[in-house]
Amino acid sequence: MQSIQNQLISRIYGRGRGWVFTQNDFKAIGSREAVDIALFRLNKKNTIRKATRGVYYYPEIGKLLGKELPPDTDQIARAIARRYSWRIQITGMSALNYFGLTTQVQGRITYLSDGPGRKFEFAGFSIQFRKTALKESGFRLRETGLMVQAIKALGEERIDEAVISAIKDKINPVLFNTILKESQSVAQWVYDVVKRICIKEEVCEK
């Protein structure tokens, strides 16, 4: 039988580089104490890195320079949300920042949450969860929520081909079919933009 540490490594490697996780993602493998010890040892060996308290990631290596990349802030937020069983929804400005559609450099990424208001610090940034009633948190894919919130934040009159291209470049095309299906309940003009982003790809429904 594999040790707890080897089971964790197998799960982490299986999810691939860039994955962000907490102890809660391994609760089926062993006790909290055993998993915490295994994570501590893997972090000490530099197999994984710590993003913030209780949150770790499997570092991704950039293809261009071959250097280690910082963890994705949205993945950190979602790992924290899984840890506490919160539903979350990124705010429009933070979604624009994710897609590079604003020149405003954010030192704080904000999410709406059905959990308590909390703030987490890491590497000069902070992620803030603001308690509120969520309106559009039912998307299975994080990419659907990111896309919809960015489009709504820009407004219909500011959508052009540069915006379409910027969003498309950040989304894996194999997800377009699911995004189209999940976003059918949004406002018609928002869905029309979603279709402009997805529909030209061969993998998308026509």
C-alpha positions as CSV (number, residue, x, y, z in Angstrom):
1,M,0.0,0.0,0.0
2,Q,1.3,3.4,-0.9
3,S,2.3,5.8,1.8
4,I,0.2,9.0,2.4
5,Q,3.0,11.1,0.8
6,N,3.2,8.9,-2.3
7,Q,-0.6,9.1,-2.7
8,L,-0.4,12.9,-2.5
9,I,2.4,13.0,-5.1
10,S,0.4,10.8,-7.4
11,R,-2.7,13.0,-7.1
12,I,-0.7,16.2,-7.5
13,Y,1.2,14.9,-10.5
14,G,-2.0,13.7,-12.0
15,R,-3.6,17.2,-11.8
16,G,-0.5,18.7,-13.5
17,R,1.7,21.7,-13.0
18,G,0.0,24.9,-11.8
19,W,-2.6,23.1,-9.7
20,V,-3.4,24.9,-6.4
21,F,-4.7,22.9,-3.5
22,T,-5.3,22.6,0.3
23,Q,-5.3,19.8,2.8
24,N,-9.0,19.5,2.2
25,D,-8.4,18.2,-1.4
26,F,-6.8,15.1,0.1
27,K,-9.2,14.3,2.9
28,A,-10.1,10.9,1.3
29,I,-6.5,9.9,1.4
30,G,-5.8,10.1,5.2
31,S,-6.3,12.0,8.4
32,R,-5.8,15.7,8.5
33,E,-2.7,15.4,10.6
34,A,-1.1,12.8,8.3
35,V,-1.9,14.9,5.2
36,D,-0.6,18.0,6.9
37,I,2.7,16.3,7.7
38,A,3.0,15.0,4.1
39,L,2.4,18.4,2.6
40,F,5.0,19.9,5.0
41,R,7.6,17.4,3.9
42,L,6.8,17.9,0.2
43,N,7.1,21.7,0.6
44,K,10.4,21.3,2.4
45,K,11.7,19.2,-0.5
46,N,10.5,21.9,-2.9
47,T,8.3,19.5,-4.7
48,I,5.4,21.9,-4.0
49,R,5.3,25.5,-2.9
50,K,3.2,27.4,-0.3
51,A,1.1,30.2,-1.7
52,T,-0.4,31.3,1.6
53,R,-1.3,29.7,4.9
54,G,-2.6,26.2,4.2
55,V,-2.6,26.7,0.4
56,Y,0.0,25.0,-1.8
57,Y,0.7,24.7,-5.5
58,Y,2.6,22.5,-7.9
59,P,4.9,25.0,-9.6
60,E,4.5,25.5,-13.4
61,I,7.5,26.2,-15.6
62,G,7.2,28.9,-18.2
63,K,7.8,27.6,-21.8
64,L,9.6,30.8,-23.0
65,L,12.2,31.4,-20.3
66,G,12.1,28.0,-18.5
67,K,11.5,29.7,-15.1
68,E,9.0,28.9,-12.4
69,L,5.8,30.9,-12.7
70,P,3.8,32.3,-9.8
71,P,0.5,30.5,-9.0
72,D,-2.7,31.6,-10.7
73,T,-4.6,33.9,-8.4
74,D,-8.0,32.6,-9.5
75,Q,-6.9,29.0,-8.7
76,I,-5.8,30.1,-5.3
77,A,-9.2,31.7,-4.6
78,R,-11.0,28.5,-5.8
79,A,-8.8,26.3,-3.6
80,I,-9.6,28.4,-0.6
81,A,-13.3,28.3,-1.5
82,R,-13.2,24.5,-1.8
83,R,-11.5,24.3,1.6
84,Y,-14.4,26.2,3.3
85,S,-17.2,25.0,1.0
86,W,-17.9,28.5,-0.2
87,R,-19.5,29.5,-3.5
88,I,-17.6,32.3,-5.0
89,Q,-18.0,34.7,-8.0
90,I,-15.2,36.9,-9.2
91,T,-16.0,40.6,-9.5
92,G,-16.0,42.3,-12.9
93,M,-12.8,44.4,-12.4
94,S,-10.9,41.4,-11.2
95,A,-12.1,39.4,-14.3
96,L,-10.9,42.2,-16.5
97,N,-7.5,42.1,-14.8
98,Y,-7.3,38.3,-15.4
99,F,-7.8,38.8,-19.1
100,G,-5.5,41.8,-19.3
101,L,-8.3,44.1,-20.3
102,T,-7.5,46.8,-17.9
103,T,-4.3,48.8,-17.3
104,Q,-5.1,49.1,-13.6
105,V,-2.7,46.9,-11.6
106,Q,-4.5,45.3,-8.8
107,G,-2.9,44.4,-5.6
108,R,-6.1,42.9,-4.4
109,I,-8.4,40.4,-6.2
110,T,-12.0,40.5,-5.0
111,Y,-14.5,37.8,-5.0
112,L,-18.1,37.7,-3.9
113,S,-18.8,34.8,-1.6
114,D,-21.7,33.2,0.4
115,G,-19.2,32.7,3.2
116,P,-17.9,35.2,5.7
117,G,-15.8,38.2,4.6
118,R,-12.1,37.1,4.7
119,K,-8.8,38.3,3.3
120,F,-5.7,36.2,2.4
121,E,-2.3,37.6,1.7
122,F,0.4,36.1,-0.6
123,A,3.5,37.4,-2.5
124,G,2.5,41.1,-2.3
125,F,-1.1,40.4,-3.3
126,S,-4.3,39.8,-1.4
127,I,-7.5,37.9,-2.2
128,Q,-10.5,39.3,-0.5
129,F,-13.8,37.5,-0.2
130,R,-16.8,39.8,0.3
131,K,-20.0,38.3,1.7
132,T,-23.0,38.9,-0.5
133,A,-26.0,37.2,-2.2
134,L,-24.6,35.5,-5.3
135,K,-26.5,35.9,-8.6
136,E,-24.4,33.9,-11.0
137,S,-22.5,31.3,-9.1
138,G,-23.9,28.2,-10.8
139,F,-21.3,27.8,-13.5
140,R,-19.4,24.6,-13.3
141,L,-16.4,26.0,-15.1
142,R,-14.4,28.9,-13.6
143,E,-13.7,30.0,-17.1
144,T,-17.5,30.6,-17.7
145,G,-17.7,32.9,-14.7
146,L,-14.6,34.8,-15.6
147,M,-15.8,35.4,-19.2
148,V,-19.3,36.4,-18.2
149,Q,-18.1,38.8,-15.5
150,A,-15.5,40.4,-17.8
151,I,-18.0,41.0,-20.6
152,K,-20.6,42.5,-18.2
153,A,-17.9,44.8,-16.6
154,L,-16.9,46.2,-20.0
155,G,-20.4,46.8,-21.2
156,E,-21.9,46.1,-24.7
157,E,-20.5,49.2,-26.3
158,R,-16.9,48.4,-25.5
159,I,-16.8,45.0,-26.9
160,D,-14.6,44.9,-30.0
161,E,-12.3,42.4,-31.8
162,A,-9.4,43.2,-29.5
163,V,-11.5,42.2,-26.5
164,I,-12.7,39.1,-28.2
165,S,-9.2,38.1,-29.0
166,A,-7.8,38.8,-25.5
167,I,-10.5,36.7,-23.8
168,K,-10.1,33.9,-26.4
169,D,-6.4,33.7,-25.9
170,K,-6.8,33.0,-22.2
171,I,-9.4,30.2,-22.6
172,N,-8.6,26.6,-23.7
173,P,-10.7,26.1,-26.9
174,V,-11.8,22.6,-25.8
175,L,-13.9,24.3,-23.1
176,F,-15.9,26.5,-25.5
177,N,-18.7,24.0,-26.0
178,T,-19.3,23.8,-22.2
179,I,-19.1,27.6,-21.8
180,L,-21.7,28.0,-24.5
181,K,-24.1,25.6,-22.7
182,E,-23.5,27.0,-19.2
183,S,-23.9,30.7,-20.2
184,Q,-27.3,30.3,-22.0
185,S,-29.1,31.8,-19.0
186,V,-27.2,35.1,-19.0
187,A,-28.5,38.3,-20.7
188,Q,-28.9,38.0,-24.4
189,W,-26.3,40.6,-25.3
190,V,-23.8,38.9,-23.0
191,Y,-24.5,35.5,-24.6
192,D,-24.1,37.0,-28.1
193,V,-20.5,38.1,-27.1
194,V,-19.8,34.6,-25.6
195,K,-20.9,33.2,-29.0
196,R,-18.5,35.5,-30.8
197,I,-15.7,34.3,-28.6
198,C,-16.5,30.6,-29.0
199,I,-18.5,30.0,-32.2
200,K,-15.7,30.3,-34.8
201,E,-13.7,27.5,-33.3
202,E,-14.2,24.0,-34.8
203,V,-14.8,22.5,-31.4
204,C,-17.8,24.8,-30.8
205,E,-21.4,24.2,-31.6
206,K,-22.8,26.0,-34.6
